[in-house]
Amino acid sequence: MNNAIRIVFFAALVSLSLTQAAAQSSTQPSRIQDVTIHVKIVQPSGRPAPQGLMVELRNQTGMEVTRIMTDSRGMVDFANLTPAPYIVALHQLGYEERQSRIDMTYSPSMTVYIDAVSTAKADNSGMLPPGGPGDTISANLPASEEGRKALDLGNAALFERKDAAASLEYFKKLNKSDPDYSNGWVLTGTALSNLNKNDEAEKAFRKALQKAPESYPANFGLGMVLNQLGRFEDALKPLQKSLQLKADSVEALYEISRSDLALNRWQDAEPHTIKAIALAPNFAPAHISMGNIYLRKRDAPSALKEFQTYLSLDPNGPFAPQTREIANKIKAALKIN
């Protein structure tokens, strides 16, 4: 194969921007700019679910876009979303996972009700606190009222207003009031990574791991920023750990493939990339990894197909200009119009 086709193409994306890119639809109705999904989690008795239950927003392929915990009314709002189909899911230890599929392509807002059904058996129901998992503050929420307020304000700034710099001020307050709350350090690392302050983000994720070594977001976050810092060998350990904790994490599979490709181990990267695409065919960055693998295998036509798939999924994405240039070079080498 012509050397002009031989490409090594890597880039750094934070978890949030990756999931958002995969969630967006390429055909959006022009009359709707953004949409809001209101979620109400209710107990079988009809009462609102307890505070602190995890609700995930996923795109139509099942990949997570973002997650928010229920407030004191058992409610969650997902705002400023791209018009598209979504899945809303209650995903909380101690409760059955419940999902609701909704199409927000033409609706500016919708309210979704989801039942919270405990998985605790009658003879050991006392293992859960009376208010549900939300009462185990140390696991899901900061212990202090000050910390909980800072968490809410920081989440709103980071995930709703997309203002990472502003969110850091709240997360600093959270870490000061509740230094043992690992998610505070994870959120700090996420915000710093959004600001390309990856050296500082690494420290925050390592702090989170000191508090919670079995935390998926802490392990994944650390591996991701190590990739962004070009420390690919170091990144593999936390990324592999994150995959052990969440075997269907498309983001972890993708980041591992990035590490392996950078280390010239395309044979190791291939099965992770294939699995990522199988789990989420519309996860655009994985097709870039697959294209690079085909180039290493000297299969230019298949590489071109993967790069074109990326461009069809995310034509205005962060990798689009480079990918388009690579695709054009391959077309020229293969004499394709």
C-alpha positions in Angstrom: 0.0 0.0 0.0 1.2 3.5 -0.8 3.0 5.1 2.2 0.7 8.2 1.8 -2.1 6.0 3.1 -0.3 4.8 6.2 -2.0 6.8 8.9 -1.6 6.9 12.7 -4.6 9.0 13.8 -5.4 9.5 17.5 -7.2 12.3 19.4 -8.4 13.0 22.9 -12.1 13.2 23.8 -13.5 13.4 27.4 -16.3 10.8 28.3 -19.0 13.3 28.2 -18.2 14.7 24.7 -17.9 11.2 23.3 -21.3 10.1 24.5 -22.9 13.3 23.4 -21.4 13.0 19.9 -22.8 9.5 19.6 -26.2 10.6 20.8 -26.8 13.3 18.2 -28.9 12.6 15.1 -27.7 13.7 11.7 -31.3 14.5 10.7 -32.9 16.9 13.1 -36.2 18.7 12.5 -35.3 22.4 12.0 -38.2 23.7 14.0 -36.9 22.3 17.3 -33.7 23.6 18.6 -33.4 21.5 21.8 -35.6 19.3 24.0 -36.2 18.5 27.7 -37.1 15.2 29.3 -38.7 15.3 32.7 -38.4 12.0 34.6 -40.4 11.1 37.7 -39.4 7.9 39.6 -42.3 6.6 41.7 -42.6 3.7 44.2 -45.2 1.0 43.8 -47.2 2.8 46.5 -47.4 5.9 44.3 -45.1 7.9 46.5 -42.1 9.7 45.0 -38.9 7.6 45.0 -36.2 8.5 47.5 -33.5 11.0 46.7 -30.2 9.7 45.2 -31.4 7.1 42.7 -29.4 7.0 39.5 -31.2 7.7 36.3 -29.4 7.3 33.0 -30.1 8.9 29.7 -29.0 6.8 26.8 -29.1 7.2 23.0 -31.2 4.9 20.8 -28.3 2.4 20.6 -28.2 2.0 24.4 -25.0 4.0 25.0 -25.1 6.4 28.0 -25.3 10.1 27.3 -25.4 11.3 30.9 -26.7 10.4 34.3 -28.3 12.4 37.1 -29.5 11.4 40.6 -33.1 12.0 41.7 -33.8 15.0 43.9 -35.9 15.0 47.0 -39.0 14.7 44.9 -37.8 11.7 43.0 -37.4 13.8 39.9 -34.7 14.3 37.2 -34.6 16.8 34.3 -32.5 16.2 31.2 -32.3 19.6 29.4 -30.8 21.1 26.3 -30.9 17.8 24.4 -30.6 17.2 20.7 -34.0 16.2 19.1 -33.6 12.4 18.7 -34.9 9.1 20.2 -33.7 8.3 23.7 -33.8 5.7 26.4 -34.4 6.7 30.0 -33.4 4.1 32.6 -33.4 3.7 36.3 -30.0 2.1 37.0 -29.6 1.7 40.8 -28.2 -1.0 43.0 -31.0 -2.5 45.0 -33.7 -1.8 42.3 -34.8 -3.5 39.1 -33.6 -1.7 36.0 -36.5 -0.1 34.3 -36.4 1.5 30.9 -38.6 3.8 28.8 -38.0 4.5 25.1 -39.1 7.9 23.9 -38.8 9.7 20.6 -38.0 13.4 21.1 -37.5 14.1 17.4 -40.6 16.3 17.2 -41.4 17.0 20.8 -39.9 19.9 22.7 -40.6 18.3 26.1 -42.0 15.1 27.7 -42.6 13.7 31.1 -41.6 10.1 31.7 -42.8 8.0 34.7 -40.7 5.0 35.8 -41.6 2.6 38.7 -38.9 2.0 41.3 -39.2 -1.7 42.2 -36.8 -2.9 45.0 -34.9 -6.2 44.4 -34.6 -6.8 48.2 -36.3 -10.0 49.3 -38.9 -10.0 52.0 -36.7 -11.8 54.5 -33.8 -9.4 54.1 -35.5 -6.1 53.3 -33.9 -4.6 56.4 -30.6 -4.5 54.5 -31.9 -1.5 52.6 -32.4 1.7 54.6 -36.1 2.8 55.0 -35.7 5.6 52.4 -33.9 3.3 49.9 -30.4 3.6 48.6 -30.7 7.4 48.7 -30.4 7.2 52.5 -27.0 5.6 52.3 -25.5 9.1 51.8 -21.9 8.0 51.8 -22.5 5.8 48.7 -24.5 8.2 46.6 -24.5 11.7 47.9 -22.1 13.9 50.0 -22.6 13.6 53.7 -23.0 17.3 54.3 -25.8 19.6 53.2 -23.2 22.1 52.0 -21.7 19.3 49.8 -25.0 18.3 48.4 -25.8 21.9 47.3 -22.3 22.2 45.8 -22.8 18.9 43.9 -26.2 20.0 42.4 -24.8 23.4 41.4 -21.6 21.9 39.9 -23.5 19.3 38.0 -25.8 21.9 36.5 -22.8 24.0 35.4 -20.9 21.1 33.9 -23.6 19.0 32.3 -26.5 21.5 31.6 -24.7 24.8 30.9 -21.5 23.1 29.6 -19.4 25.5 31.7 -16.6 23.4 33.0 -14.7 26.4 34.5 -17.7 27.5 36.6 -18.4 23.9 37.7 -14.9 23.7 39.2 -15.7 26.3 41.8 -18.5 24.2 43.1 -16.6 21.0 43.0 -13.8 22.7 45.0 -16.3 23.5 47.7 -17.6 19.9 47.5 -14.2 18.4 47.9 -13.5 20.7 50.9 -16.7 19.9 52.7 -16.7 16.2 51.8 -13.1 15.1 51.0 -13.9 11.4 51.2 -16.7 11.6 48.6 -15.0 10.0 45.6 -17.5 11.3 43.0 -16.5 14.8 43.9 -13.0 14.1 42.7 -14.3 12.3 39.6 -16.3 15.3 38.7 -13.3 17.6 39.3 -11.2 15.5 37.0 -14.0 15.5 34.3 -14.2 19.3 34.4 -10.4 19.7 34.3 -10.2 17.3 31.3 -12.9 19.4 29.5 -10.6 22.4 30.0 -7.6 20.4 28.7 -5.9 20.6 32.1 -5.0 16.9 32.0 -2.1 17.0 34.4 -4.5 18.3 37.1 -7.2 16.0 36.0 -4.9 13.0 36.5 -4.4 14.1 40.1 -8.1 14.4 40.7 -8.9 11.0 39.3 -6.1 9.4 41.4 -7.6 11.1 44.4 -10.9 9.5 43.6 -9.3 6.1 43.3 -7.8 6.5 46.7 -11.3 6.9 48.1 -12.9 4.3 45.9 -10.6 1.8 44.1 -13.5 -0.1 42.6 -15.1 3.0 41.0 -15.7 2.7 37.3 -15.7 6.4 36.5 -12.5 7.0 38.5 -10.7 4.2 36.7 -12.0 5.1 33.3 -11.3 8.8 33.8 -7.7 8.2 34.8 -7.1 6.0 31.8 -8.7 8.5 29.5 -6.5 11.4 30.6 -3.4 9.3 30.5 -4.2 8.6 26.9 -4.7 12.3 26.3 -1.3 12.9 27.9 0.3 10.3 25.6 1.1 7.8 28.4 -0.6 4.9 26.6 1.1 2.1 28.5 0.2 3.6 31.8 -3.4 4.1 30.6 -4.0 0.4 30.0 -4.2 -0.7 33.7 -7.0 1.6 34.8 -8.8 1.2 31.5 -8.7 -2.6 31.8 -10.0 -2.3 35.4 -12.8 0.0 34.2 -13.8 -2.7 31.6 -13.8 -5.3 34.4 -16.2 -3.2 36.3 -18.4 -2.4 33.3 -18.0 -5.0 30.6 -20.3 -3.2 28.1 -18.5 0.2 28.4 -18.1 1.3 24.8 -15.9 4.2 25.9 -13.5 1.9 27.8 -13.3 -0.4 24.8 -12.5 2.5 22.5 -9.9 4.0 24.8 -8.1 0.7 25.2 -8.0 0.4 21.4 -6.5 3.9 21.3 -3.8 2.8 23.7 -3.0 -0.4 21.8 -2.9 1.3 18.5 -0.5 4.0 19.8 1.7 1.2 21.1 1.7 -0.5 17.6 -0.4 -3.4 18.9 -3.2 -3.3 16.4 -3.9 -7.0 16.9 -4.8 -6.3 20.6 -6.8 -3.3 19.6 -8.9 -5.1 17.0 -11.2 -7.3 19.3 -11.9 -4.3 21.5 -12.9 -2.1 18.6 -15.0 -4.8 17.0 -16.9 -5.2 20.3 -17.4 -1.5 20.7 -18.9 -1.2 17.2 -21.1 -4.3 17.9 -22.4 -2.7 21.1 -22.9 0.8 19.6 -22.7 0.9 15.8 -23.4 4.7 15.9 -20.5 5.4 18.2 -18.6 7.3 15.6 -15.0 7.5 17.1 -14.8 3.7 17.1 -15.0 3.6 13.3 -11.8 5.7 13.2 -10.0 3.1 15.3 -11.3 0.4 13.0 -10.2 2.3 10.0 -6.7 2.6 11.4 -6.7 -1.1 12.1 -7.6 -1.9 8.5 -4.8 0.4 7.3 -2.3 -1.6 9.5 -3.7 -4.8 7.9 -3.1 -3.2 4.4 -6.8 -3.3 3.6 -7.4 0.2 2.2 -11.0 -0.4 0.9 -12.2 -1.5 4.3 -10.4 1.4 5.9 -12.1 3.8 3.6 -15.5 2.3 4.4 -14.9 2.9 8.2 -13.8 6.5 7.7 -16.8 7.2 5.5 -19.0 5.6 8.2 -17.5 8.0 10.8 -18.2 11.0 8.5 -21.8 9.9 7.9 -22.3 9.6 11.7 -20.6 12.8 12.7 -20.0 15.0 9.6 -19.2 18.1 11.6 -17.4 16.3 14.5 -14.0 17.1 15.9 -12.3 14.5 13.7 -14.2 15.2 10.5 -11.6 17.4 8.7 -8.7 15.0 9.2 -10.9 12.0 8.5 -12.2 13.6 5.3 -8.6 14.3 4.2 -7.5 10.7 4.9 -10.6 9.3 3.0 -9.7 11.5 0.0 -6.1 10.2 0.0 -7.3 6.7 0.0 -9.8 7.3 -2.8 -7.0 8.9 -4.9 -4.7 5.9 -4.2 -7.4 3.5 -5.1 -8.5 5.6 -8.1 -12.0 6.0 -6.8 -14.0 9.1 -7.8 
